[in-house]
């Protein structure tokens, strides 16, 4: 039987604020995926896009992505909305798929970090929230960590 998080801990971790972080690999790339998870995710979508309407669940929409403080356009990218509890973390989540240059990612981080109640995720925090929400068991968490660290075909399997 797989180990699941106790319900008391799930309540504690689900109320720890809204977090953001790079879900794709770091470094120069064509597309960077920046994930936001927590109660303020819907507010983040509305503040960072030129539309007050949330996208349909799990459907990518092209939006102009704005800086939260200056309203300057950072990029045009895809926005995906994942309402809780039907998301990776079990919380409301949004993903911004933007161009992967360092300047774009840095501007996204600066913008997201300027929103009250939204902070940079600690390493592994999205997975931790998924575990405490009962979305993953301990075996799945360990398997994901192994897959992320895999460097050879044998390790991947």
Phi, psi and omega per residue, in radians:
X1 nan 2.314 -3.103
X2 -1.288 2.604 3.130
X3 -1.470 2.210 3.105
X4 -2.017 2.747 -3.139
X5 -1.275 2.458 3.051
X6 -1.110 2.558 -3.095
X7 -1.010 -0.667 3.139
X8 -1.034 -0.735 3.121
X9 -1.203 -0.626 3.120
X10 -1.031 -0.722 3.114
X11 -1.123 -0.714 -3.124
X12 -1.105 -0.843 -3.071
X13 -1.304 -0.466 -3.130
X14 -1.286 -0.204 -3.115
X15 -1.955 0.489 -3.067
X16 -1.651 0.429 3.087
X17 1.579 -3.131 -3.115
X18 -1.784 2.346 -3.071
X19 -2.127 2.765 3.034
X20 -2.442 2.726 3.105
X21 -3.042 2.881 3.122
X22 -1.363 2.080 3.138
X23 -1.614 -0.409 3.086
X24 -1.527 3.059 3.119
X25 -1.153 2.653 3.116
X26 -1.461 2.905 -3.114
X27 1.720 3.035 -3.098
X28 -1.142 2.234 -3.126
X29 -2.719 2.938 -3.141
X30 -1.213 -0.740 -3.087
X31 -2.327 2.337 3.031
X32 -1.957 2.377 3.101
X33 -1.892 2.079 3.120
X34 -1.964 2.089 -3.082
X35 -1.758 2.491 3.049
X36 -2.194 2.343 -3.127
X37 -2.448 2.330 3.090
X38 2.427 3.134 -3.051
X39 -1.026 -0.543 -3.076
X40 -1.560 0.147 -3.078
X41 -1.022 -0.720 3.141
X42 -1.145 -0.662 3.079
X43 -1.117 -0.686 3.117
X44 -1.059 -0.796 3.126
X45 -1.014 -0.828 -3.082
X46 -1.176 -0.605 3.133
X47 -1.353 -0.495 -3.040
X48 -1.688 -0.118 3.139
X49 -2.120 2.917 -3.116
X50 -1.487 0.221 -3.133
X51 -2.252 2.392 3.089
X52 -1.474 -0.211 -3.130
X53 -1.492 2.299 3.076
X54 -1.209 2.526 3.045
X55 -1.122 2.754 3.026
X56 -1.059 2.562 -3.099
X57 -0.999 2.330 3.051
X58 1.000 0.498 3.065
X59 -2.171 2.225 -3.129
X60 -1.309 2.331 3.053
X61 -2.243 2.487 3.104
X62 -1.461 2.182 -3.118
X63 -2.403 2.680 2.959
X64 -1.360 2.218 -3.079
X65 -1.848 2.135 -2.991
X66 -1.824 2.706 2.990
X67 -1.307 2.341 -3.055
X68 -1.122 -0.571 -3.114
X69 -1.531 -0.751 -2.960
X70 -1.777 -0.243 -3.048
X71 1.129 0.204 3.057
X72 -1.246 2.497 3.086
X73 -1.244 2.169 3.060
X74 -1.509 -0.778 -3.057
X75 -2.955 2.948 2.899
X76 -1.898 2.223 -3.081
X77 -2.690 3.113 3.128
X78 -1.515 2.465 3.089
X79 -2.139 2.244 3.093
X80 -2.132 2.287 -3.105
X81 -1.885 2.236 3.112
X82 -2.164 1.662 -3.135
X83 -1.217 2.459 3.056
X84 -1.256 2.674 0.104
X85 -1.570 0.199 -3.061
X86 -1.649 0.989 3.113
X87 -2.434 3.017 -3.131
X88 -0.986 -0.751 -3.091
X89 -1.595 -0.186 -3.044
X90 1.489 -0.066 3.125
X91 -1.864 2.953 2.956
X92 -1.043 2.326 -3.140
X93 -2.382 2.671 2.993
X94 -2.396 2.518 3.032
X95 -2.089 2.363 3.031
X96 -1.890 2.082 3.083
X97 -1.785 1.821 -3.051
X98 -2.116 2.968 3.063
X99 -1.085 2.530 -2.935
X100 -1.568 0.193 3.106
X101 -1.143 2.646 -3.087
X102 -1.027 -0.647 -3.109
X103 -1.164 -0.683 3.133
X104 -1.175 -0.833 -3.132
X105 -1.087 -0.737 3.123
X106 -1.089 -0.740 3.113
X107 -1.134 -0.670 3.091
X108 -1.103 -0.775 3.125
X109 -1.090 -0.778 3.132
X110 -1.067 -0.767 -3.122
X111 -1.143 -0.851 -3.130
X112 -1.125 -0.693 -3.139
X113 -1.186 -0.283 3.140
X114 -1.509 -0.092 -3.141
X115 -1.531 2.203 3.133
X116 -0.991 2.339 3.092
X117 1.437 0.056 3.129
X118 -2.038 2.262 -3.087
X119 -2.401 2.833 3.086
X120 -1.163 2.340 3.130
X121 -1.238 2.566 2.990
X122 -1.341 2.728 3.099
X123 -0.962 2.268 3.117
X124 1.391 0.060 -3.033
X125 -1.223 -0.577 3.081
X126 -1.106 -0.764 3.118
X127 -1.155 -0.683 3.097
X128 -1.042 -0.752 3.121
X129 -1.144 -0.671 3.096
X130 -1.087 -0.728 3.112
X131 -1.090 -0.870 -3.099
X132 -1.198 -0.381 3.075
X133 -1.515 -0.013 3.138
X134 1.392 0.271 3.136
X135 -1.433 -0.407 3.127
X136 -2.418 2.569 2.999
X137 -1.713 3.069 -3.048
X138 -1.087 -0.636 3.110
X139 -1.098 -0.737 3.118
X140 -1.164 -0.669 3.103
X141 -1.091 -0.814 3.128
X142 -1.123 -0.690 3.106
X143 -1.106 -0.711 3.105
X144 -1.121 -0.758 3.112
X145 -1.061 -0.745 3.112
X146 -1.113 -0.719 -3.137
X147 -1.135 -0.739 3.128
X148 -1.110 -0.654 -3.122
X149 -1.459 -0.161 -3.071
X150 -1.074 2.308 3.105
X151 -2.036 -0.266 -3.133
X152 -2.144 2.871 3.108
X153 -1.093 -0.672 3.127
X154 -1.124 -0.700 3.112
X155 -1.177 -0.622 3.139
X156 -1.095 -0.629 -3.109
X157 -1.354 nan nan
